[in-house]
Amino acid sequence: MKGKHFFIFSILLLAAGREVRGQGPPVKATGRESQVWLGYANQTWITPRLGTWLDVGLRWTGVMGEWNTYLVRPGLNYRLSDKVTATAGYALFGQRVPNPDRVPVRLEHRPWQQITWVQNAGKVQVTQRYRAEQRFIHRTAGGELAKGYRFNHRLRYQLSGAVSLRDSTRKALVLTVSDEILMNAGKQVMYNYFDQNRVHASLGYQLTKTLNVQVGYMYAFSQLAAENQFLHGHVWRLSLLHNVKLSTPED
């Protein structure tokens, strides 16, 4: 009888041990994803201080395999000084929801505001960008669209440096390197207060006086909504930058 009691006690002890181990910290899970981003950005100065902002883009998963995101982001620029510009606008994002049967598009409405500060440090043009976003993201459940939106704030800081690799008398060739950190805030954020860190390098070539083409690579490290899920993103980017001056900015 004692042996039977000891056997039952041992089984219960092992089960309790497994339950305790199951309550430990979740195992870190990481994934990898490659994308291609195509974009067009335009800044048009209407007066010496007032201008417009527009950038549009299309993003693919893999090497031009299947598009997963489109964006349209207009805004208004106001030049505070020759080095500082304030911008406010609205962005619309459409993103496919992973679903083996249907792929609905989830919309995100995003008002945004930013301050850009440009300085020269020798031959390097240093740009700092502070951006705040208010994100209204359509809810999903089981790979399908659900009713309502979830909301959170996101704060972004980008530091970049650009240096010319060729004389100004020839077609300009510019190397740009940047790092941007993105942080989430709000009542509905549970674990991923840290959102992403993006490191980007690109080469830009001045096609015309107002049009520049950039080819670059970006590495993005992201924390997903679950506390133990992370993503390594490898992104190839091709961008057209269009800077139009209808009026010469004041010094």
C-alpha positions in Angstrom: 0.0 0.0 0.0 2.9 2.3 0.8 4.4 1.6 -2.6 1.1 2.5 -4.3 0.9 5.8 -2.3 4.5 6.6 -3.2 3.8 5.9 -6.9 0.8 8.2 -6.9 2.7 11.0 -5.1 5.5 10.7 -7.6 3.1 11.1 -10.5 1.5 14.2 -8.9 5.0 15.7 -8.2 6.1 15.3 -11.8 2.9 16.8 -13.1 3.3 19.8 -10.7 6.9 20.2 -11.9 5.8 20.3 -15.5 3.1 22.9 -14.7 5.6 25.1 -12.9 8.0 24.9 -15.9 5.1 25.7 -18.2 4.6 28.9 -16.3 8.2 30.1 -17.0 9.1 32.9 -19.4 7.9 32.2 -23.0 10.5 31.0 -25.4 11.8 33.7 -27.8 10.6 33.2 -31.3 12.2 34.9 -34.3 11.3 35.0 -38.0 12.9 36.4 -41.1 11.2 38.3 -44.0 12.4 39.9 -47.2 10.6 42.7 -48.9 10.9 45.1 -51.8 9.6 48.7 -51.4 9.0 51.1 -54.3 8.3 54.7 -53.4 7.8 58.2 -54.7 8.2 61.3 -52.5 7.4 64.9 -53.5 8.0 68.3 -51.7 6.7 71.4 -53.5 7.4 74.8 -52.1 4.5 77.2 -53.0 5.8 80.2 -51.1 9.1 80.8 -49.3 7.6 79.2 -46.1 4.6 77.0 -47.1 4.7 73.8 -49.2 3.2 70.4 -49.7 4.4 66.9 -48.9 3.4 63.7 -50.6 4.8 60.2 -50.5 3.2 57.1 -52.0 4.5 53.5 -51.9 3.9 49.9 -52.7 5.6 47.0 -50.9 6.0 43.4 -51.8 6.8 40.3 -49.8 9.8 38.5 -51.3 11.4 39.6 -54.5 8.3 41.2 -56.2 6.3 38.1 -55.3 3.0 39.4 -53.8 2.2 42.9 -52.7 1.3 43.3 -49.1 1.1 47.1 -48.4 0.2 50.3 -50.2 0.4 53.8 -48.7 -0.6 57.4 -49.5 0.8 60.0 -47.2 0.0 63.7 -48.0 0.9 66.7 -45.7 1.6 70.4 -45.4 5.1 71.8 -44.8 5.8 75.0 -42.9 9.4 76.3 -42.8 10.2 77.6 -39.3 13.8 78.6 -40.4 16.3 77.7 -43.1 17.2 74.6 -41.1 13.9 73.5 -39.4 10.6 72.5 -41.1 7.3 71.4 -39.5 4.9 69.0 -41.3 1.5 67.7 -40.5 -0.7 65.3 -42.6 -2.7 62.2 -42.9 -1.7 58.7 -44.2 -3.8 55.9 -45.5 -2.3 52.4 -45.4 -3.8 49.2 -46.9 -2.3 45.9 -45.8 -3.2 42.4 -46.7 -4.2 40.1 -43.9 -2.5 36.7 -44.0 -5.2 34.2 -44.9 -4.9 31.0 -47.0 -8.5 31.3 -48.4 -9.1 35.1 -48.8 -6.8 38.0 -48.4 -8.8 41.0 -47.2 -7.2 44.4 -47.1 -6.9 45.9 -43.6 -7.0 49.7 -43.6 -5.1 52.0 -41.2 -5.8 55.7 -40.9 -2.9 57.6 -39.5 -2.7 61.4 -38.8 1.0 62.4 -38.3 3.2 65.3 -37.4 6.9 65.8 -37.7 9.8 68.2 -37.2 12.9 68.0 -39.5 16.2 69.7 -38.6 19.0 69.9 -41.2 22.6 70.8 -40.3 25.9 70.7 -42.0 28.9 69.0 -40.2 31.8 69.5 -42.6 31.0 67.7 -45.8 28.2 65.7 -44.2 24.6 66.9 -44.2 23.0 65.7 -40.9 19.2 65.4 -40.7 17.2 64.7 -37.6 13.5 63.8 -37.9 11.0 63.6 -35.1 7.6 62.1 -36.0 4.5 61.4 -34.1 1.7 59.1 -35.4 -1.8 58.4 -34.3 -2.7 54.9 -35.7 -6.3 53.7 -36.2 -5.9 50.1 -37.3 -8.9 48.0 -38.4 -9.3 45.0 -36.1 -8.8 41.4 -37.3 -9.9 38.1 -35.8 -8.8 34.7 -37.2 -7.4 36.2 -40.3 -10.6 38.0 -41.1 -11.6 41.7 -40.7 -13.6 42.4 -37.5 -15.6 45.4 -36.4 -13.9 48.5 -35.1 -10.4 49.9 -34.8 -7.6 49.6 -32.3 -5.6 52.7 -31.5 -2.1 53.5 -30.4 0.4 56.3 -30.7 3.8 55.7 -32.3 6.9 58.0 -31.8 9.8 57.9 -34.3 13.2 59.4 -34.3 15.5 59.2 -37.3 19.1 60.4 -37.6 20.7 60.4 -41.0 23.9 61.6 -42.7 24.4 62.3 -46.4 27.8 62.9 -48.1 28.5 63.7 -51.8 30.8 61.1 -53.5 31.3 63.2 -56.6 32.1 66.8 -57.5 29.2 69.2 -57.8 30.1 70.0 -61.4 29.1 66.5 -62.4 25.9 64.6 -61.8 25.7 64.3 -58.0 26.2 60.9 -56.4 25.2 60.9 -52.7 25.6 58.2 -50.0 23.0 58.4 -47.2 23.1 56.3 -44.0 20.3 56.5 -41.4 19.0 54.8 -38.3 15.4 55.1 -37.0 13.9 53.9 -33.8 10.1 53.5 -33.5 8.3 53.2 -30.1 4.6 52.5 -29.4 2.5 54.1 -26.7 -1.2 53.8 -25.6 -3.6 51.8 -23.4 -3.9 49.0 -26.0 -0.1 48.4 -26.2 0.6 45.3 -24.0 4.2 44.2 -24.7 5.7 45.8 -27.8 6.4 49.3 -26.5 9.5 48.9 -28.7 8.3 48.6 -32.2 11.2 48.6 -34.7 14.7 49.7 -35.4 15.5 50.5 -39.0 19.1 50.8 -40.4 19.2 52.1 -43.9 21.9 52.8 -46.5 21.3 54.1 -50.0 23.0 55.7 -53.1 21.3 58.6 -54.7 21.8 59.9 -58.2 20.6 63.3 -59.4 18.7 62.7 -62.6 17.6 66.3 -63.1 17.7 69.5 -61.1 14.5 68.4 -59.2 14.5 64.6 -59.5 16.7 62.2 -57.6 16.7 58.4 -57.7 17.8 56.3 -54.7 18.6 52.6 -54.4 19.2 51.2 -50.9 19.0 48.4 -48.4 17.3 48.5 -45.0 17.6 46.1 -42.1 14.6 46.3 -39.7 14.4 44.5 -36.3 10.8 44.4 -35.0 9.0 43.2 -31.9 5.5 41.9 -32.8 2.4 42.2 -30.7 3.2 39.1 -28.7 5.9 39.6 -26.1 8.2 36.8 -27.4 7.9 37.2 -31.2 10.5 39.1 -33.2 11.2 39.7 -36.8 14.3 40.3 -38.9 13.4 42.2 -42.0 15.6 42.6 -45.1 14.2 45.3 -47.4 15.4 46.5 -50.8 14.2 50.0 -51.7 13.9 52.0 -54.9 12.7 55.6 -54.4 12.2 58.7 -56.6 12.6 62.0 -54.7 11.0 65.1 -56.4 11.8 68.5 -54.9 10.1 71.4 -56.6 10.5 75.1 -55.7 7.9 77.4 -57.1 9.2 80.1 -54.8 12.8 80.4 -53.4 12.9 79.8 -49.6 13.9 82.7 -47.4 17.2 82.6 -45.7 
